[in-house]
């Protein structure tokens, strides 16, 4: 007998515990199949079959594979924040806080490295809803920017007043660059990505510290003007 769809809230989430369990089962099954078979080779029918639910029920909870990836984004961001929290609680200096958050992000993503390259081909398309810059990805993107905002606000760093409100997004963009490198990193255990973080953070830390110097303010303004131009 086909399972009847669970009653939902206004946000579209199942209102019953059973519905949430089914939703999580489908999501977890999809992530496992993406890792085992690759994103492109995994169908919604295969996900439903492996999860032991009807195909219609799988589509009830997730309208497409894209929606499953958006769920992956959101869950990864929750896990990233949890993994980064001990560093944010412990460290006050900007550099160690940033390094800890960047390493925590890679820790969370590491189990997905096997399918990341094939999945990234889809996410890299500018018009793809899976792009981290898309409107569909706005929620996880904003959560990530807020996390990098905490890296700054909880630190002892003194930053140029005009740069400060823009810096969390710039740090998130640096994080995206690290992830892009990690996707293509074939070194054992992606050790080169770790080396990239450890090498880049002191440079970022120094540039942030130098931003408040009067002699560098014209350069800082030019960078910020360029960012504003590219946003619009």
C-alpha positions in Angstrom: 0.0 0.0 0.0 1.3 3.4 -0.9 2.1 5.6 2.1 -0.2 8.6 2.4 1.7 11.9 2.3 2.2 13.3 5.8 0.5 16.6 6.7 2.8 19.5 6.1 3.5 22.8 7.7 3.4 26.1 5.8 7.1 25.7 5.1 6.4 22.4 3.3 8.1 20.2 5.9 6.2 17.1 7.1 4.4 17.9 10.4 4.7 14.3 11.8 7.6 12.5 13.3 7.1 9.7 10.8 7.1 12.1 7.9 10.4 13.6 9.1 11.9 10.2 9.5 10.9 9.3 5.9 12.3 12.6 4.7 15.6 12.0 6.4 15.7 8.4 5.1 15.3 9.6 1.5 18.0 12.3 2.0 20.5 9.9 3.6 19.9 7.3 0.9 20.4 9.8 -1.8 23.7 11.0 -0.3 24.9 7.5 -0.1 24.0 6.7 -3.7 25.5 10.0 -4.9 28.8 8.9 -3.3 28.6 5.3 -4.5 27.3 5.9 -8.1 27.8 9.6 -8.8 25.3 12.4 -9.0 24.5 12.0 -12.7 24.0 8.2 -12.5 21.6 8.3 -9.6 17.9 8.6 -10.4 15.0 9.5 -8.1 13.6 6.0 -8.9 16.8 4.4 -7.6 16.8 6.5 -4.5 13.2 5.6 -3.8 13.9 1.9 -4.4 16.9 1.9 -2.1 15.0 3.8 0.6 12.1 1.4 0.4 9.5 4.0 -0.4 7.2 4.6 -3.4 8.6 6.8 -6.2 5.6 9.1 -5.6 6.5 9.5 -2.0 10.1 10.4 -2.8 8.9 13.1 -5.1 6.5 14.3 -2.4 9.3 15.1 -0.1 11.8 16.2 -2.8 10.6 17.4 -6.2 13.9 16.6 -7.9 17.6 15.7 -7.3 18.3 19.4 -7.2 16.1 19.7 -4.1 18.0 16.9 -2.5 21.3 18.7 -3.1 19.8 21.9 -1.6 19.0 19.8 1.4 22.6 18.6 1.4 23.8 22.2 1.3 21.6 23.1 4.3 22.6 20.1 6.3 26.3 20.6 5.5 26.0 24.2 6.7 24.4 23.0 10.0 27.3 20.5 10.4 29.9 23.1 9.5 28.7 25.4 12.2 28.7 22.6 14.8 32.2 21.5 13.8 33.5 25.1 13.9 31.9 26.1 17.2 34.7 24.7 19.5 37.3 26.8 17.6 35.1 29.9 17.8 34.6 29.3 21.5 38.3 28.8 22.1 40.2 31.2 19.9 40.1 35.0 19.9 42.8 35.8 17.3 41.4 36.3 13.8 43.8 33.9 12.0 43.2 30.8 14.1 39.5 31.4 14.0 39.5 31.6 10.2 41.8 28.6 9.8 39.6 26.5 12.2 36.4 27.4 10.3 38.0 26.6 6.9 39.4 23.3 8.2 36.0 22.4 9.8 34.3 23.0 6.4 36.6 20.5 4.7 36.1 18.0 7.6 32.4 18.1 7.0 32.7 17.7 3.2 35.3 15.0 3.2 32.9 12.0 3.1 31.4 13.5 -0.1 34.7 13.9 -2.0 34.1 10.9 -4.1 31.1 12.4 -5.9 32.1 16.0 -5.6 33.9 16.3 -8.9 31.0 14.9 -11.0 28.4 16.9 -9.1 30.5 20.1 -9.4 30.1 20.0 -13.2 26.4 20.6 -12.7 26.8 23.2 -9.9 29.4 25.1 -11.9 26.9 26.0 -14.6 26.0 29.7 -14.0 22.3 29.0 -14.6 22.1 25.9 -12.4 20.0 26.1 -9.3 22.7 24.1 -7.7 25.2 26.9 -8.1 26.2 28.3 -4.7 25.5 31.7 -6.1 21.9 30.9 -7.3 18.7 32.2 -5.7 17.8 28.7 -4.7 21.0 28.4 -2.6 20.4 31.7 -0.8 19.6 30.2 2.5 22.8 28.0 3.0 24.9 30.8 1.4 23.6 33.4 3.9 24.1 31.0 6.8 27.7 30.5 5.6 28.4 34.2 5.3 27.0 34.7 8.9 29.4 32.0 10.1 32.3 33.9 8.6 30.8 37.0 10.2 31.3 35.3 13.6 34.9 34.6 12.7 35.4 38.4 12.5 33.1 39.7 15.2 34.3 37.3 17.9 38.0 38.1 17.2 40.3 40.8 18.4 41.0 42.0 14.9 40.9 45.7 14.1 39.6 46.2 10.6 39.0 49.1 8.3 35.5 50.4 9.0 34.4 50.3 5.4 35.8 46.8 4.9 34.3 45.3 8.0 30.7 44.8 6.7 32.0 43.4 3.4 34.6 41.0 4.9 32.3 38.1 5.8 31.2 37.7 2.2 34.8 38.0 1.0 35.8 35.3 3.4 33.0 33.1 2.1 34.2 33.6 -1.4 37.7 32.5 -0.2 36.0 29.5 1.3 34.4 28.7 -2.1 37.9 28.9 -3.7 39.2 26.4 -1.1 36.3 24.0 -1.9 36.9 24.3 -5.6 40.6 23.4 -5.0 39.5 20.5 -2.7 37.1 19.1 -5.3 40.1 18.6 -7.7 42.6 17.7 -5.0 43.9 14.1 -5.6 46.6 14.2 -3.0 46.3 11.5 -0.3 43.6 12.7 2.1 43.5 16.0 0.2 46.5 17.1 2.2 47.3 19.8 -0.3 44.0 21.5 0.5 45.0 21.6 4.2 48.3 23.1 3.1 46.5 25.7 1.1 44.4 26.7 4.1 47.4 26.8 6.4 49.4 28.9 3.9 46.6 31.3 2.8 45.2 32.2 6.3 48.3 34.0 7.5 48.3 36.1 4.3 44.6 36.9 4.7 45.2 37.7 8.3 48.0 40.1 7.4 46.0 41.8 4.7 43.0 42.3 7.0 45.3 43.9 9.6 47.0 46.1 7.0 43.6 47.3 5.7 43.3 49.9 8.5 46.6 51.6 7.6 45.9 55.0 6.0 48.4 54.4 3.2 46.4 51.4 2.0 43.0 52.9 2.3 42.8 53.9 -1.4 43.6 50.4 -2.4 40.9 49.0 0.0 38.4 51.5 -1.5 39.2 50.4 -5.0 38.7 46.7 -4.1 35.4 47.5 -2.4 34.2 49.6 -5.4 35.0 46.8 -7.7 33.0 44.3 -5.6 30.0 46.6 -5.6 30.2 47.0 -9.3 30.3 43.3 -9.9 27.3 42.7 -7.6 25.0 45.0 -9.7 
